[in-house]
């Protein structure tokens, strides 16, 4: 198993890698008006996942922490939505990356949901 295939266990690193991978993916999409608009939304939400997690780690209290974790989960869910909307054409390599990113956004949603439930 190479480094790219192994899971990153540090959540700050993992969310950063997700945002980086999303940016690389969007650079290779067909340049349609819909893809350009949806890509912008995807880039924003994918970066927000990790940014809010970092904020949660610096939270002023439990209530602040829980709110940031909920936002991270929401942004991961939103990222998955935008990924599903993007059109990739007939490119099997892009399809594989898209599916991998959808899987990662789902896993991040589940992780943040579990953190929230255990922290309540």
DSSP file (Angstrom, degrees, kcal/mol; ACC not computed):
  #  RESIDUE AA STRUCTURE BP1 BP2  ACC     N-H-->O    O-->H-N    N-H-->O    O-->H-N    TCO  KAPPA ALPHA  PHI   PSI    X-CA   Y-CA   Z-CA
    1    1 A X              0   0    0      0, 0.0     2,-0.1     0, 0.0     5,-0.0   0.000 360.0 360.0 360.0 124.2    0.0    0.0    0.0
    2    2 A X    >>  -     0   0    0      1,-0.1     4,-1.6     4,-0.0     3,-0.6  -0.301 360.0 -97.4 -84.5 174.3    1.5    3.3   -1.0
    3    3 A X  T 34 S+     0   0    0      1,-0.2    -1,-0.1     2,-0.2     3,-0.0   0.855 122.1  54.6 -60.1 -37.7    1.3    6.6    0.9
    4    4 A X  T 34 S+     0   0    0      1,-0.2    -1,-0.2     3,-0.0     4,-0.1   0.827 109.6  47.8 -66.9 -31.8   -1.6    7.9   -1.2
    5    5 A X  T <4 S+     0   0    0     -3,-0.6    -1,-0.2     2,-0.1    -2,-0.2   0.778  94.4  87.4 -82.1 -27.1   -3.7    4.8   -0.5
    6    6 A X  S  < S-     0   0    0     -4,-1.6     2,-0.2     1,-0.1    -4,-0.0  -0.441  86.1-109.3 -75.0 147.9   -3.1    4.7    3.2
    7    7 A X        -     0   0    0     -2,-0.1     2,-0.6     1,-0.1    -1,-0.1  -0.517  22.9-127.4 -76.5 141.0   -5.5    6.7    5.4
    8    8 A X        -     0   0    0     -2,-0.2     6,-0.1     1,-0.1    -1,-0.1  -0.791  19.5-166.8 -86.6 124.9   -4.2    9.8    7.1
    9    9 A X        +     0   0    0     -2,-0.6     2,-0.7     4,-0.0    -1,-0.1   0.718  65.5  85.9 -91.3 -21.7   -5.1    9.5   10.8
   10   10 A X  S  > S-     0   0    0      1,-0.2     4,-2.7     2,-0.0     5,-0.2  -0.723  71.3-151.8 -78.7 117.9   -4.4   13.1   11.8
   11   11 A X  H  > S+     0   0    0     -2,-0.7     4,-2.5     1,-0.2     5,-0.2   0.825  92.2  54.8 -67.1 -32.7   -7.7   14.8   11.0
   12   12 A X  H  > S+     0   0    0      2,-0.2     4,-1.8     1,-0.2    -1,-0.2   0.936 113.4  43.1 -63.4 -44.1   -6.2   18.2   10.3
   13   13 A X  H  > S+     0   0    0      2,-0.2     4,-2.8     1,-0.2    -2,-0.2   0.897 113.8  51.9 -66.4 -40.0   -3.8   16.6    7.7
   14   14 A X  H  X S+     0   0    0     -4,-2.7     4,-2.1     1,-0.2    -2,-0.2   0.909 110.7  46.0 -65.4 -42.3   -6.6   14.5    6.3
   15   15 A X  H  X S+     0   0    0     -4,-2.5     4,-2.0     2,-0.2    35,-0.3   0.864 112.7  51.5 -69.8 -34.0   -9.0   17.5    5.8
   16   16 A X  H  X S+     0   0    0     -4,-1.8     4,-2.4    -5,-0.2    -2,-0.2   0.936 109.6  49.6 -63.9 -45.6   -6.1   19.5    4.2
   17   17 A X  H  X S+     0   0    0     -4,-2.8     4,-3.0     1,-0.2    -2,-0.2   0.882 108.1  54.5 -61.7 -37.8   -5.4   16.6    1.9
   18   18 A X  H  X S+     0   0    0     -4,-2.1     4,-2.3     2,-0.2    -1,-0.2   0.938 109.9  46.3 -59.6 -47.1   -9.1   16.4    0.9
   19   19 A X  H  X S+     0   0    0     -4,-2.0     4,-2.0    27,-0.2    -2,-0.2   0.895 113.7  48.7 -64.1 -39.9   -9.1   20.1    0.0
   20   20 A X  H  X S+     0   0    0     -4,-2.4     4,-2.2     2,-0.2    -2,-0.2   0.928 111.5  49.3 -64.7 -45.5   -5.9   19.8   -2.0
   21   21 A X  H  X S+     0   0    0     -4,-3.0     4,-2.4     1,-0.2    -2,-0.2   0.882 109.3  52.7 -62.9 -38.3   -7.2   16.7   -3.8
   22   22 A X  H  X S+     0   0    0     -4,-2.3     4,-2.6    -5,-0.2    -1,-0.2   0.923 108.6  50.4 -61.8 -44.3  -10.4   18.6   -4.6
   23   23 A X  H  X S+     0   0    0     -4,-2.0     4,-1.3     1,-0.2    -2,-0.2   0.909 111.3  47.5 -62.6 -42.4   -8.5   21.5   -6.1
   24   24 A X  H  X S+     0   0    0     -4,-2.2     4,-0.6     1,-0.2    -1,-0.2   0.913 112.4  51.0 -62.8 -42.5   -6.4   19.2   -8.3
   25   25 A X  H >< S+     0   0    0     -4,-2.4     3,-1.4     1,-0.2     4,-0.3   0.924 106.9  52.0 -61.2 -46.2   -9.6   17.4   -9.4
   26   26 A X  H >< S+     0   0    0     -4,-2.6     3,-1.0     1,-0.3    -1,-0.2   0.789  99.8  64.4 -66.1 -26.1  -11.4   20.6  -10.4
   27   27 A X  H 3< S+     0   0    0     -4,-1.3    -1,-0.3     1,-0.2    -2,-0.2   0.747 104.8  46.7 -66.3 -21.7   -8.4   21.7  -12.5
   28   28 A X  T << S+     0   0    0     -3,-1.4    -1,-0.2    -4,-0.6    -2,-0.2   0.361  87.2 112.5-103.8   4.3   -9.0   18.7  -14.8
   29   29 A X  S <  S-     0   0    0     -3,-1.0    59,-0.1    -4,-0.3     2,-0.1  -0.398  81.0 -91.0 -75.9 153.2  -12.8   19.0  -15.3
   30   30 A X        -     0   0    0     57,-0.5     2,-1.9     1,-0.1    57,-0.1  -0.402  43.9-116.6 -57.6 139.7  -14.4   19.9  -18.6
   31   31 A X        +     0   0    0      4,-0.1     2,-0.2    -3,-0.1    -1,-0.1  -0.485  58.9 146.0 -86.9  70.1  -14.8   23.7  -18.7
   32   32 A X     >  -     0   0    0     -2,-1.9     4,-2.4    55,-0.2     5,-0.2  -0.667  60.4-114.8 -97.4 161.5  -18.6   24.0  -18.9
   33   33 A X  H  > S+     0   0    0     -2,-0.2     4,-2.1     1,-0.2     5,-0.2   0.923 117.4  49.2 -61.1 -43.5  -20.4   26.9  -17.2
   34   34 A X  H  > S+     0   0    0      1,-0.2     4,-2.9     2,-0.2     5,-0.3   0.929 111.2  48.9 -62.9 -45.2  -22.1   24.5  -14.8
   35   35 A X  H  > S+     0   0    0      1,-0.2     4,-2.6     2,-0.2    -1,-0.2   0.886 109.9  52.4 -62.2 -38.4  -18.8   22.8  -13.8
   36   36 A X  H  X S+     0   0    0     -4,-2.4     4,-1.7     2,-0.2    -1,-0.2   0.925 113.9  42.1 -64.8 -43.3  -17.1   26.2  -13.3
   37   37 A X  H  X S+     0   0    0     -4,-2.1     4,-1.7     2,-0.2    -2,-0.2   0.930 117.5  45.9 -68.5 -45.6  -19.9   27.4  -10.9
   38   38 A X  H  X S+     0   0    0     -4,-2.9     4,-2.4     1,-0.2    -2,-0.2   0.863 110.0  55.6 -66.7 -35.2  -20.2   24.1   -9.1
   39   39 A X  H  X S+     0   0    0     -4,-2.6     4,-2.9    -5,-0.3    -1,-0.2   0.894 104.4  53.3 -63.4 -40.2  -16.4   23.8   -8.8
   40   40 A X  H  X S+     0   0    0     -4,-1.7     4,-2.0     1,-0.2    -1,-0.2   0.936 111.2  45.8 -59.3 -46.2  -16.2   27.2   -7.1
   41   41 A X  H  X S+     0   0    0     -4,-1.7     4,-2.6     1,-0.2     5,-0.2   0.906 113.1  50.6 -63.1 -41.7  -18.7   26.0   -4.5
   42   42 A X  H  X S+     0   0    0     -4,-2.4     4,-2.8     1,-0.2     5,-0.3   0.914 108.1  51.4 -63.5 -44.5  -16.9   22.7   -4.1
   43   43 A X  H  X S+     0   0    0     -4,-2.9     4,-1.6     1,-0.2    -1,-0.2   0.914 112.6  47.3 -60.0 -42.6  -13.5   24.4   -3.6
   44   44 A X  H  X S+     0   0    0     -4,-2.0     4,-1.7    -5,-0.2    -2,-0.2   0.956 115.3  43.0 -63.5 -50.8  -15.1   26.6   -0.9
   45   45 A X  H  X S+     0   0    0     -4,-2.6     4,-1.2     1,-0.2    -2,-0.2   0.879 111.6  53.8 -67.8 -36.6  -16.8   23.9    1.0
   46   46 A X  H  X S+     0   0    0     -4,-2.8     4,-0.8     1,-0.2   -27,-0.2   0.876 111.3  46.1 -66.9 -35.5  -13.9   21.4    0.8
   47   47 A X  H  X S+     0   0    0     -4,-1.6     4,-1.9    -5,-0.3    -1,-0.2   0.821 106.9  59.7 -72.4 -30.9  -11.6   24.0    2.4
   48   48 A X  H  X S+     0   0    0     -4,-1.7     4,-2.3     1,-0.2     5,-0.3   0.778  92.3  67.7 -68.3 -27.7  -14.2   24.9    5.0
   49   49 A X  H  X S+     0   0    0     -4,-1.2     4,-1.4     1,-0.2    -1,-0.2   0.971 110.9  32.1 -56.4 -55.5  -14.2   21.3    6.3
   50   50 A X  H  X S+     0   0    0     -4,-0.8     4,-2.6   -35,-0.3     5,-0.2   0.863 115.2  58.3 -72.5 -37.3  -10.6   21.6    7.6
   51   51 A X  H  X S+     0   0    0     -4,-1.9     4,-2.0     1,-0.2    -1,-0.2   0.909 109.5  44.8 -60.6 -41.8  -10.8   25.2    8.5
   52   52 A X  H  X S+     0   0    0     -4,-2.3     4,-2.2     2,-0.2    -1,-0.2   0.829 110.2  54.9 -72.5 -31.2  -13.7   24.7   10.8
   53   53 A X  H  X S+     0   0    0     -4,-1.4     4,-1.9    -5,-0.3    -2,-0.2   0.912 107.9  49.4 -66.2 -40.9  -12.0   21.6   12.3
   54   54 A X  H  X S+     0   0    0     -4,-2.6     4,-0.8     1,-0.2    -2,-0.2   0.923 110.9  50.4 -61.4 -43.5   -9.0   23.7   13.1
   55   55 A X  H >< S+     0   0    0     -4,-2.0     3,-0.8     1,-0.2    -2,-0.2   0.881 106.7  55.1 -61.0 -38.3  -11.3   26.3   14.7
   56   56 A X  H >< S+     0   0    0     -4,-2.2     3,-1.6     1,-0.3    -1,-0.2   0.894 103.7  54.7 -62.0 -39.4  -12.9   23.5   16.8
   57   57 A X  H 3< S+     0   0    0     -4,-1.9    -1,-0.3     1,-0.3    -2,-0.2   0.696 113.0  42.8 -68.4 -17.5   -9.5   22.5   18.1
   58   58 A X  T << S+     0   0    0     -3,-0.8    -1,-0.3    -4,-0.8    -2,-0.2   0.091  88.6 150.2-110.1  19.6   -9.1   26.1   19.3
   59   59 A X    <   -     0   0    0     -3,-1.6    -3,-0.1     1,-0.1     3,-0.1  -0.109  50.1-137.0 -59.5 150.5  -12.6   26.4   20.6
   60   60 A X  S    S-     0   0    0      1,-0.2     2,-0.3     2,-0.0    -1,-0.1   0.626  80.3 -18.6 -81.6 -15.5  -13.4   28.7   23.5
   61   61 A X  S  > S-     0   0    0      1,-0.1     4,-2.4     0, 0.0    -1,-0.2  -0.969  80.6 -77.4-174.1 179.5  -15.7   26.1   25.1
   62   62 A X  H  > S+     0   0    0     -2,-0.3     4,-2.8     1,-0.2     5,-0.2   0.886 124.6  52.7 -62.9 -41.1  -17.7   23.0   24.6
   63   63 A X  H  > S+     0   0    0      2,-0.2     4,-2.1     1,-0.2    -1,-0.2   0.915 111.5  46.5 -62.5 -43.4  -20.5   24.8   22.9
   64   64 A X  H  > S+     0   0    0      2,-0.2     4,-2.3     1,-0.2    -2,-0.2   0.911 112.1  51.7 -63.2 -44.2  -18.1   26.5   20.4
   65   65 A X  H  X S+     0   0    0     -4,-2.4     4,-2.3     1,-0.2    -2,-0.2   0.939 110.4  47.8 -58.1 -49.5  -16.4   23.1   19.8
   66   66 A X  H  X S+     0   0    0     -4,-2.8     4,-2.3     1,-0.2    -1,-0.2   0.881 110.5  51.8 -61.8 -39.5  -19.7   21.4   19.0
   67   67 A X  H  X S+     0   0    0     -4,-2.1     4,-2.2    -5,-0.2    -1,-0.2   0.927 111.0  47.2 -63.3 -44.5  -20.8   24.1   16.7
   68   68 A X  H  X S+     0   0    0     -4,-2.3     4,-2.5     2,-0.2    -2,-0.2   0.881 111.3  51.1 -65.9 -38.0  -17.5   24.0   14.7
   69   69 A X  H  X S+     0   0    0     -4,-2.3     4,-2.3     2,-0.2    -1,-0.2   0.913 110.1  49.9 -64.8 -42.0  -17.7   20.2   14.5
   70   70 A X  H  X S+     0   0    0     -4,-2.3     4,-2.5     1,-0.2    -2,-0.2   0.897 110.7  50.0 -62.2 -39.9  -21.3   20.4   13.2
   71   71 A X  H  X S+     0   0    0     -4,-2.2     4,-2.8     2,-0.2    -2,-0.2   0.911 108.2  52.5 -66.3 -41.0  -20.1   23.0   10.6
   72   72 A X  H  X S+     0   0    0     -4,-2.5     4,-2.1     1,-0.2    -2,-0.2   0.921 111.4  47.1 -58.9 -43.4  -17.3   20.7    9.5
   73   73 A X  H  X S+     0   0    0     -4,-2.3     4,-2.3     1,-0.2    -2,-0.2   0.923 111.8  50.5 -63.5 -43.8  -19.8   17.9    9.0
   74   74 A X  H  X S+     0   0    0     -4,-2.5     4,-2.5     1,-0.2    -2,-0.2   0.900 110.6  49.1 -60.9 -42.3  -22.1   20.2    7.1
   75   75 A X  H  X S+     0   0    0     -4,-2.8     4,-2.4     2,-0.2    -1,-0.2   0.858 109.5  51.7 -68.7 -35.2  -19.3   21.3    4.8
   76   76 A X  H  X S+     0   0    0     -4,-2.1     4,-2.0    -5,-0.2    -1,-0.2   0.906 111.6  47.9 -64.8 -40.5  -18.2   17.7    4.1
   77   77 A X  H  X S+     0   0    0     -4,-2.3     4,-1.8     2,-0.2    -2,-0.2   0.905 111.6  49.6 -65.8 -41.6  -21.9   16.9    3.2
   78   78 A X  H  X S+     0   0    0     -4,-2.5     4,-2.4     2,-0.2     5,-0.2   0.901 107.9  54.2 -63.6 -40.5  -22.0   20.0    1.0
   79   79 A X  H  X S+     0   0    0     -4,-2.4     4,-2.5     1,-0.2    -1,-0.2   0.914 106.5  51.9 -59.2 -42.6  -18.8   19.0   -0.7
   80   80 A X  H  X S+     0   0    0     -4,-2.0     4,-2.1     1,-0.2    -1,-0.2   0.900 108.0  52.6 -60.9 -40.4  -20.3   15.6   -1.5
   81   81 A X  H  X S+     0   0    0     -4,-1.8     4,-1.3     2,-0.2    -2,-0.2   0.942 111.0  45.2 -59.3 -50.0  -23.3   17.3   -3.0
   82   82 A X  H  X S+     0   0    0     -4,-2.4     4,-1.4     1,-0.2    -2,-0.2   0.883 110.4  54.9 -65.4 -37.2  -21.2   19.5   -5.3
   83   83 A X  H  < S+     0   0    0     -4,-2.5     3,-0.3     1,-0.2    -1,-0.2   0.912 106.4  51.6 -60.0 -42.0  -19.0   16.5   -6.3
   84   84 A X  H  < S+     0   0    0     -4,-2.1    -1,-0.2     1,-0.2    -2,-0.2   0.809 108.2  52.7 -66.3 -28.9  -22.2   14.6   -7.4
   85   85 A X  H  < S+     0   0    0     -4,-1.3    -1,-0.2    -3,-0.2    -2,-0.2   0.782  86.1 102.2 -77.2 -26.9  -23.3   17.5   -9.6
   86   86 A X     <  -     0   0    0     -4,-1.4     2,-0.5    -3,-0.3   -51,-0.0  -0.296  64.9-141.1 -65.3 139.6  -20.0   17.8  -11.5
   87   87 A X        +     0   0    0    -57,-0.1   -57,-0.5     1,-0.1   -55,-0.2  -0.873  19.9 178.6-102.9 131.0  -19.9   16.4  -15.0
   88   88 A X    >   -     0   0    0     -2,-0.5     3,-0.6     1,-0.3     2,-0.2   0.473  26.9-144.3-111.8  -4.5  -16.8   14.7  -16.1
   89   89 A X  T 3   -     0   0    0      1,-0.2    -1,-0.3     5,-0.1   -60,-0.0  -0.505  60.7 -30.6  75.7-144.5  -17.6   13.5  -19.6
   90   90 A X  T 3  S+     0   0    0     -2,-0.2     2,-0.8     4,-0.0    -1,-0.2  -0.095  94.8 126.1-102.4  33.0  -16.2   10.2  -20.7
   91   91 A X    <>  -     0   0    0     -3,-0.6     4,-2.0     1,-0.2     5,-0.1  -0.817  39.2-170.1-100.1 106.2  -13.0   10.2  -18.7
   92   92 A X  H  > S+     0   0    0     -2,-0.8     4,-2.0     1,-0.2    -1,-0.2   0.824  87.3  55.7 -65.5 -30.0  -12.6    7.0  -16.6
   93   93 A X  H  > S+     0   0    0      2,-0.2     4,-1.9     1,-0.2    -1,-0.2   0.920 109.1  46.3 -67.3 -42.7   -9.7    8.5  -14.6
   94   94 A X  H  > S+     0   0    0      1,-0.2     4,-2.8     2,-0.2    -2,-0.2   0.868 109.7  55.2 -66.2 -36.0  -11.7   11.5  -13.6
   95   95 A X  H  X S+     0   0    0     -4,-2.0     4,-2.6     2,-0.2    -2,-0.2   0.914 107.2  49.7 -61.8 -42.5  -14.6    9.2  -12.7
   96   96 A X  H  X S+     0   0    0     -4,-2.0     4,-2.0     2,-0.2    -2,-0.2   0.905 112.8  46.4 -63.7 -41.9  -12.3    7.2  -10.3
   97   97 A X  H  X S+     0   0    0     -4,-1.9     4,-2.6     2,-0.2     5,-0.2   0.926 111.8  51.6 -66.1 -44.1  -11.1   10.4   -8.7
   98   98 A X  H  X S+     0   0    0     -4,-2.8     4,-2.4     1,-0.2    -2,-0.2   0.929 111.2  47.2 -58.0 -47.1  -14.6   11.8   -8.3
   99   99 A X  H  X S+     0   0    0     -4,-2.6     4,-2.3     1,-0.2    -1,-0.2   0.883 111.4  51.7 -62.8 -38.9  -15.8    8.5   -6.7
  100  100 A X  H  X S+     0   0    0     -4,-2.0     4,-2.4     2,-0.2    -1,-0.2   0.901 110.8  47.7 -64.4 -41.4  -12.8    8.6   -4.3
  101  101 A X  H  X S+     0   0    0     -4,-2.6     4,-2.6     2,-0.2    -2,-0.2   0.874 110.3  51.7 -68.5 -37.2  -13.6   12.2   -3.3
  102  102 A X  H  X S+     0   0    0     -4,-2.4     4,-2.0    -5,-0.2    -2,-0.2   0.920 111.0  49.0 -63.2 -42.4  -17.2   11.3   -2.7
  103  103 A X  H  X S+     0   0    0     -4,-2.3     4,-2.5     2,-0.2    -2,-0.2   0.915 111.7  48.7 -62.1 -43.7  -16.1    8.4   -0.5
  104  104 A X  H  X S+     0   0    0     -4,-2.4     4,-2.6     1,-0.2    -2,-0.2   0.903 109.9  50.8 -65.8 -40.8  -13.7   10.6    1.4
  105  105 A X  H  X S+     0   0    0     -4,-2.6     4,-2.2     2,-0.2    -1,-0.2   0.889 111.1  49.8 -63.8 -36.8  -16.4   13.3    2.0
  106  106 A X  H  X S+     0   0    0     -4,-2.0     4,-2.2     2,-0.2    -2,-0.2   0.918 110.9  48.8 -65.8 -43.9  -18.7   10.6    3.2
  107  107 A X  H  X S+     0   0    0     -4,-2.5     4,-2.5     2,-0.2    -2,-0.2   0.905 110.8  50.5 -62.6 -41.6  -16.1    9.3    5.6
  108  108 A X  H  X S+     0   0    0     -4,-2.6     4,-2.7     2,-0.2     5,-0.3   0.907 108.5  52.7 -63.7 -40.8  -15.4   12.8    6.9
  109  109 A X  H  X S+     0   0    0     -4,-2.2     4,-2.3     1,-0.2    -2,-0.2   0.931 111.3  47.0 -57.0 -46.0  -19.1   13.3    7.5
  110  110 A X  H  X S+     0   0    0     -4,-2.2     4,-2.2     2,-0.2    -2,-0.2   0.886 111.6  50.3 -65.3 -40.0  -19.2   10.1    9.5
  111  111 A X  H  X S+     0   0    0     -4,-2.5     4,-2.5     2,-0.2    -2,-0.2   0.945 113.3  44.8 -63.5 -48.8  -16.1   11.0   11.5
  112  112 A X  H  X S+     0   0    0     -4,-2.7     4,-2.4     1,-0.2    -2,-0.2   0.867 111.8  53.5 -66.5 -35.1  -17.4   14.5   12.4
  113  113 A X  H  X S+     0   0    0     -4,-2.3     4,-2.4    -5,-0.3    -1,-0.2   0.906 110.4  47.2 -63.3 -40.9  -20.8   13.0   13.2
  114  114 A X  H  X S+     0   0    0     -4,-2.2     4,-2.5     2,-0.2    -2,-0.2   0.901 110.8  51.2 -68.0 -40.7  -19.2   10.6   15.6
  115  115 A X  H  X S+     0   0    0     -4,-2.5     4,-1.4     2,-0.2    -2,-0.2   0.930 111.7  48.5 -60.4 -44.2  -17.1   13.3   17.2
  116  116 A X  H  X S+     0   0    0     -4,-2.4     4,-1.1     1,-0.2     3,-0.4   0.947 112.3  47.1 -60.7 -50.0  -20.2   15.4   17.7
  117  117 A X  H  < S+     0   0    0     -4,-2.4     3,-0.4     1,-0.2    -1,-0.2   0.889 114.4  46.8 -61.6 -40.2  -22.2   12.5   19.3
  118  118 A X  H  < S+     0   0    0     -4,-2.5    -1,-0.2     1,-0.2    -2,-0.2   0.710 113.1  50.0 -75.1 -19.5  -19.4   11.5   21.6
  119  119 A X  H  <        0   0    0     -4,-1.4    -1,-0.2    -3,-0.4    -2,-0.2   0.589 360.0 360.0 -95.7 -11.6  -18.8   15.1   22.7
  120  120 A X     <        0   0    0     -4,-1.1    -1,-0.2    -3,-0.4    -2,-0.1   0.507 360.0 360.0 -63.9 360.0  -22.3   16.0   23.5
